[in-house]
């Protein structure tokens, strides 16, 4: 029997980056299958310019995350991403790139998400830039997804919109707001919210919660 877990996230969410180690261990647990569900939180109407005020807020929050979880946020990220003139805080391009991976090599989507997070928060590469996204995917051996990211067609945009809409419907169904969130599909298709906090605690406890909800 496989335990189905839905991971609701946004590729520009710092707390989602903090949850990456736990998520990787969960995905590697026999009998547990994790499906990625991008929420679109910071895409479309949720995107915004990276002005000095927002950059200061983001860095303060990121430092709190690093202190609590140990996940690093580099000076390269602070200088090149938060400090970039005319930069944008927009997860739409990364969400589209991950959808391209889901369409072409679905079992590598979590790898791609973690690579994009490292590219942004450690290497200081702008993952709102489609060329950066394509370069990261190419390095992972995901050439087809990289090509789609550089030249997306209507079908890819439609697939992304459908994923985001489904994710938002799931959030509403379990009464959750914000990301990260974990939702387990239990007996009879019932959705059970675990919550993102569990991703930041001991792995043994996370696994207990997931299996108990199945």
N, C-alpha and C positions, 0 to 999 in steps of 0.2 A: 504493500500500500504506500502510495506517495502522498506526502503532505504538501498541499499547494499553498504557497505564500506569495502574496502580492506586496511588492515594495513600492510605495508611493514616494516620489522624490522630485527634486529639480536639480539639474546638473550644476547650477550656480549656488546651491544651498550649502552654506558652510557646515551646518549640522549634518547634512547628508554625507559630506566628505568625512566628517568625524566618524560616521557610522560605517565607513567602508571596510575596516578590518573585520568587524563583526559580521557584516553582510557576506564577505568573502568566505568566512568560516561556515556560515549558515548554508551558503550555496554548495559548499563542499561536503555537507553532511549527507550520508547515504539516506535515501528515503525522503529527502526534502527538496522540493523544486521551487525556486524563486523566480517569479515573473516581474520584470521591471515595468513600472507604470508611471511615466512622466506626467507631472501634474500641470505643467504650463504656468507655474506660479509666477515666474519672472520672465515670461514671454508675452508677446502681444501687448495688451494693456498693462501688464505687470512689468514691462521693460521701462528703463529710465536712463537718462544721461548719468554718467559717472562724474558728478561735480564734487567739489572739495568737501562739502558738508556730508554728502552721502559716503564718500570715500573714508572720511574720519570715523563715521559711524560703523562702517563695515570693518575697518581695521580693529576698532575697539571690540567689536563682537567676535572677530576672528581670534584675537588674543585671548579672550575668555574661553573660546572653544579649545584653543591649544593648551591652555592651563589646565582645563578640566579633563581633556582626553589624550593629550600628547601628540595629536596630529599636527604636523608642522605647517606654518604659513611663513613663507620666506620673504626676505627683503626684496628679492627680485619681483615677487608678486606685488608687494606694496608699491614699489617704484614703477614697474612697467604696466601694471593693471590698474591699481587704484589711483596711481599718480599720472596716468596717461591723459594728456589733453584731448578733449573731444572724444573720450572713451564712452562706451555704453555698457550698461548692465542689462544684458539681454540674453536669456537662455534659449531663445527660439532657434538660432542656428545649431547649437549643441543638441537640442531636442530632435531637430531634423536629422542630424548626423547619426544619432543613436537609433532613430527610426529606420534609417538606411541600413544600419547593422542588423536590426531586428528583421528586416525584410530579406536580407541576403545571407547572413550567418548568425541566426538568433542565439546560438549557444555561446557566442562571444560578446554579447552586449554588455554583460557585467564587466568583462575585461576592458571593453572600450570606455565605459563610464569611469572606471578607476584610472585609466590612462589619461583621460581628459581632465580629471580632477588633479592628478599629479602635474600635468602640463601647466595648469593654471596656478595652483597654490604653491608649487615647489619651483617649477621652471620659469614662472612668470610669463607664460605664453597666453595670448588673448583667445580664449575659446568662444568668443563671439565672432571671430574671424573665420570664414569658411576655409581659407587656405591653411590656416593652422589646424583646423579640424581634419581636413583631408590629409595633411602631413602626418598627424598622429595616427589616423586610421591606416595609412599606408605602412607606417612603421610596424603596426600590429599584423600586417599581412592581409588587411581588409581592403584590397584594392577596389573591389566592386562598390563597396559602401562609400569609399573615398570619392570615386567617380560620380556617384549619385549625389553626394554632398556638394560637389562643385557645380553640378548641372542638374538640380532637382526638377523632376517633372511634376505634373499635376497629381499623378497617382501617389507620389511620395508625400506631397503636401496634404493630400486627403487622408493618407494613412496616419500622418502625425496628428491631424485634427481629430481623427476618430480615437486615437490612443488617449489624447488629452481629455476629450469629452468623457471617455469611459473612466479615466482616473478620477475626474472631478465627481462623476456620479458615484463612484465607490466611496470617496471621501464623505459625500453627503449621506450615503446609505449607512455608514458607521458612525455618523455624527462627529467626524473629525475635521479639524481645520489645521492648515499648515502641514509642512513635511519636515523630517521624514516620518512615515507611518508604516507599520506592518499590519497586514490584514490576512488572516488565515481563513481559507474556505473549509468550513467544517462539514459535518454530516448533513446531507440533504441540501447542500449548497449554501448553508447559512454563513454569513460573513461575520468574523469575530475580530475585533480590533485588539491588537497587542500594544500598539503605540510605539513611537520612536524612542522613548526613553530606554526601552529594553535593549536597544542596540548599543547603548553606551555603558551597560552594566556587564557583569560576568557572563561569559558565553554559555556556561552551564545553565544559568538561570534563564537566559534567552531561549535556549533549546527546550527547557522544561515548559515554558509558557507556550511556545509554538506547538509542541506535541500535545499539550493538554487542550489546546483550542481546536485541534483537528477532529 
